[in-house]
Amino acid sequence: MLTVPLFITEEHHEAWFIWNYGYFNGYIRPFGNTLLHVDSHEDMGISRLNVSIDELEDDLQKIYTYGYQEMGIASFIMPAIYRGIINNYTFLGRHDAYCGKKQDCFVASWQSRGKYFEIGEVKPLLRKHLESDDNHWGKHQFYSYQEIGLAGRFTTGQPLILDIDLDYFSCDNSLSSAQTKIEITAGAYQDFIDNIYHPLRIMPAAAFSVGKEDEQYYLYYTERQEEQDLKKVSRETIDKRIDRFIDFLRKNNLNPGLIDICRSRFSGYTPKDQWQYIEDKLLEGLSSIYDLNITHISQLTSNV
């Protein structure tokens, strides 16, 4: 039975550190790995970075800190692609027989600064355009993208990262269990009330509001999400999905160099009353085909 290191994280942007930790320890390559992303969400968002990723040294402590300071839970994959850790991305986002066309894509940084990025599909003469002196989108990486379902076929000739979010098996996109308020001063509260052009009022989505509770003042974040429990499923359905996923791994004879599991319990994407059940059942299934060496991310932090 194949021995595989498995790392458990709380939120998905922590996978950025795990992947770097993985190549530092020889589980995967520093460049040119395949990512099988098992999730209810694609997580291919792009955010503007405050500190250039090109200035990031190959130092685990700095990589660890950078992930928490610069990345969100839906914008951690593209930096890994831009750095070259991943050059083949497959999104196992469905529970059916869907198999999308594999696309050749690119990610490029504005003026090669490593802070602001553009992505797109590779078209004729694109490489020549990206490498021309008059192109503002300079430093770049190429990668492949594909979306498949559980009944699809999947193979890779590269080291494989198996990246699993528990919300794949049952999801709450309403984020009903997430803590979305922070205490603020009375002055900050009054400033928000009085200023109709307050910076947080004129964001693209009206996600912020303020309130008073027992003489304390709070800022609330209430981004519009789905209805609660819209994609939450029963334990019976969870069991079926996990069984089909394990069968998918077995039938495709997948031998990951590294597995990471994201709980998504603090963000609320995995229902708070189901995450432990899903994790236990998933680990039981994975243990039937792999000899797992399980580590929680908190066990690694003292060593970086």
C-alpha positions in Angstrom: 0.0 0.0 0.0 1.3 3.4 -1.0 2.5 5.6 1.9 1.2 9.2 1.4 1.7 12.3 3.6 -1.7 13.9 4.3 -2.0 17.4 5.8 -5.1 18.8 7.4 -5.7 22.5 7.2 -8.5 24.7 8.5 -9.0 27.0 5.6 -8.0 26.5 2.0 -5.3 29.2 1.6 -3.2 27.3 4.0 -2.6 24.8 1.2 -0.2 27.3 -0.2 2.2 26.7 2.7 1.6 22.9 2.6 2.5 22.7 -1.1 5.7 24.6 -0.5 6.4 22.4 2.5 5.8 19.5 0.3 8.6 20.3 -2.2 11.0 21.3 0.6 10.5 17.8 1.9 10.7 16.0 -1.5 7.0 14.9 -1.7 6.5 16.9 -4.9 8.7 18.9 -7.3 9.5 22.6 -6.8 8.1 23.1 -10.3 5.7 21.2 -12.6 3.1 19.4 -10.5 -0.4 18.4 -11.3 -3.2 19.7 -8.9 -6.4 17.7 -8.6 -8.7 20.2 -6.9 -11.7 18.5 -5.2 -14.0 21.3 -4.1 -17.4 22.9 -4.5 -15.6 26.0 -5.7 -13.0 26.5 -8.4 -10.8 28.8 -6.1 -9.1 30.4 -9.2 -9.7 34.0 -8.0 -7.0 36.6 -8.4 -6.4 39.3 -5.9 -3.9 42.2 -6.0 -0.9 41.5 -3.8 0.6 44.1 -1.5 4.1 42.5 -1.6 5.4 41.2 -4.9 5.4 37.4 -5.0 8.6 37.6 -7.1 10.4 39.0 -4.1 9.4 36.1 -1.9 12.5 34.1 -0.9 12.6 30.3 -0.9 12.2 30.3 2.9 9.5 28.4 4.6 8.9 30.9 7.4 8.5 33.7 4.9 6.3 31.6 2.6 4.1 30.7 5.6 3.7 34.3 6.7 3.1 35.5 3.1 0.2 33.1 2.7 -1.7 34.5 5.6 -0.9 38.1 4.8 -1.5 38.1 1.0 -3.9 35.3 0.1 -7.6 34.6 0.6 -9.4 31.3 0.7 -10.3 31.5 -3.1 -7.1 33.2 -4.4 -4.3 30.8 -3.4 -4.0 28.6 -6.4 -3.1 31.2 -9.0 0.0 32.4 -7.1 1.2 28.7 -6.9 0.7 28.5 -10.7 2.5 31.7 -11.3 5.4 30.5 -9.2 5.5 27.3 -11.3 4.7 24.8 -8.5 1.6 23.8 -10.4 1.3 23.7 -14.2 -1.6 21.3 -14.6 -4.9 22.1 -12.9 -7.9 19.8 -12.9 -11.1 20.8 -11.1 -13.1 17.8 -9.8 -16.1 20.0 -9.1 -19.0 17.8 -10.2 -20.6 14.6 -9.2 -21.6 13.5 -12.7 -19.9 12.2 -15.9 -19.0 15.7 -17.2 -15.5 15.9 -18.8 -14.6 19.4 -20.1 -12.0 20.2 -22.8 -8.5 20.7 -21.5 -7.4 24.3 -22.2 -3.9 25.8 -22.5 -3.9 28.9 -20.4 -1.5 31.6 -19.1 -1.1 33.9 -16.1 1.0 37.1 -16.5 1.9 39.9 -14.1 1.4 43.6 -14.8 4.8 45.0 -15.8 6.5 41.9 -14.4 5.9 43.3 -10.8 4.4 40.1 -9.4 1.4 42.0 -7.8 -1.4 42.2 -10.3 -2.3 39.4 -12.7 -4.2 38.6 -15.8 -5.2 35.1 -16.9 -6.5 33.8 -20.2 -6.5 31.1 -22.8 -3.4 30.6 -25.0 -4.1 31.7 -28.6 -1.8 31.9 -31.7 1.1 34.3 -31.3 0.4 34.8 -27.6 3.8 33.8 -26.5 5.4 36.2 -28.9 3.1 39.0 -27.7 3.9 38.2 -24.0 7.6 38.3 -24.6 7.6 41.5 -26.7 9.1 44.7 -25.2 6.0 46.8 -25.6 3.7 44.4 -23.7 2.7 45.5 -20.2 1.9 41.9 -19.1 5.4 40.6 -18.7 6.6 37.8 -16.6 4.3 34.8 -17.1 3.6 31.1 -16.7 1.7 28.6 -18.9 -0.6 26.0 -17.4 -3.4 23.6 -18.4 -7.0 23.8 -17.1 -9.7 21.2 -17.1 -13.0 20.5 -15.3 -14.2 16.9 -14.8 -16.9 15.0 -12.9 -16.6 11.9 -10.7 -17.3 9.6 -13.6 -14.6 11.2 -15.7 -11.2 9.7 -16.5 -8.0 11.3 -15.0 -4.4 10.6 -15.5 -1.1 12.5 -15.1 2.6 11.8 -15.7 3.6 14.4 -13.1 3.7 14.3 -9.3 0.1 14.7 -8.1 -1.2 16.9 -5.4 -4.6 15.7 -4.2 -6.3 18.8 -2.8 -9.6 18.2 -1.0 -12.1 20.6 0.5 -14.7 18.9 2.8 -17.4 21.2 1.3 -17.2 19.1 -1.8 -19.3 16.5 0.0 -21.8 19.0 1.6 -21.7 22.7 1.3 -23.3 25.8 2.9 -22.6 28.8 0.6 -24.6 31.0 2.9 -21.7 31.0 5.3 -24.2 30.9 8.1 -21.6 29.6 10.7 -18.9 32.2 9.9 -18.2 35.0 12.3 -18.8 38.2 10.4 -18.6 41.0 12.9 -15.8 42.9 14.5 -15.9 45.3 17.4 -15.0 48.9 16.5 -14.8 52.2 18.4 -17.8 54.6 19.0 -16.0 57.1 16.7 -15.6 54.6 13.9 -19.3 53.6 14.3 -20.5 57.3 14.1 -18.2 58.0 11.2 -19.8 55.2 9.2 -23.3 56.5 10.2 -22.6 60.1 9.2 -20.6 59.7 6.0 -22.7 58.5 3.1 -19.5 58.2 1.1 -17.6 56.2 3.7 -15.0 54.0 1.9 -16.7 50.8 3.1 -20.1 52.1 1.8 -18.9 52.6 -1.8 -17.4 49.1 -2.3 -18.7 47.2 -5.3 -21.1 45.3 -3.1 -22.9 46.8 -0.1 -21.5 44.2 2.3 -20.7 46.4 5.3 -23.0 47.8 8.0 -22.6 48.8 11.6 -24.6 48.3 14.8 -24.7 48.6 18.5 -25.1 45.8 21.0 -25.0 46.4 24.8 -23.0 49.6 24.6 -20.5 48.0 22.2 -20.1 48.9 18.5 -19.6 46.5 15.6 -18.8 46.4 12.0 -20.8 43.7 10.1 -19.8 41.9 6.9 -22.9 40.5 5.2 -21.9 39.7 1.6 -24.8 38.3 -0.3 -24.6 34.5 -0.5 -26.9 31.7 -1.3 -29.8 30.7 0.8 -28.9 28.7 3.9 -28.7 24.9 3.4 -29.3 25.2 -0.3 -26.4 22.7 -1.1 -26.3 21.0 2.3 -27.0 17.3 1.9 -27.9 14.4 4.2 -25.4 12.0 5.7 -26.7 9.3 3.3 -25.7 11.5 0.4 -22.4 12.4 2.0 -21.6 8.7 2.3 -22.5 8.0 -1.3 -20.3 10.9 -2.5 -17.4 9.8 -0.5 -17.7 6.2 -1.7 -17.9 7.4 -5.3 -14.8 9.6 -4.8 -12.8 6.8 -3.3 -13.9 4.6 -6.2 -12.7 7.4 -8.6 -9.3 7.4 -7.0 -9.1 3.6 -7.1 -10.3 3.2 -10.7 -7.9 5.9 -12.0 -5.1 4.3 -10.1 -4.0 7.7 -8.6 -0.9 7.8 -6.5 -0.6 11.3 -5.0 2.7 12.5 -3.7 0.8 14.7 -1.2 -2.8 15.0 0.0 -4.2 18.1 1.7 -7.6 18.3 3.3 -9.3 21.6 4.1 -12.0 21.6 6.7 -13.6 25.0 5.8 -15.3 25.1 9.1 -14.4 28.6 10.2 -15.4 30.2 6.9 -18.6 28.2 7.1 -18.5 26.6 3.7 -18.6 23.1 5.3 -21.7 22.9 7.6 -20.6 23.2 11.2 -22.6 20.2 12.2 -21.1 18.0 9.5 -17.4 18.7 9.0 -16.2 16.2 11.6 -18.4 13.4 10.2 -17.2 14.1 6.7 -13.6 14.2 7.7 -13.8 10.9 9.6 -15.6 9.2 6.7 -13.2 10.6 4.2 -10.1 9.5 6.1 -11.6 6.1 6.6 -12.0 5.8 2.8 -8.6 7.2 1.9 -7.0 4.8 4.5 -8.5 1.9 2.5 -6.2 2.7 -0.5 -3.3 4.6 1.0 -1.1 4.3 4.1 -1.7 7.8 5.4 0.8 9.8 7.5 -1.5 12.4 8.9 -0.3 15.9 10.1 -2.3 18.9 11.1 -0.9 22.2 9.9 -0.6 23.4 13.5 2.0 20.7 14.1 4.2 22.2 11.4 4.3 25.8 12.6 6.8 25.2 15.3 9.2 23.9 12.7 9.2 26.9 10.4 
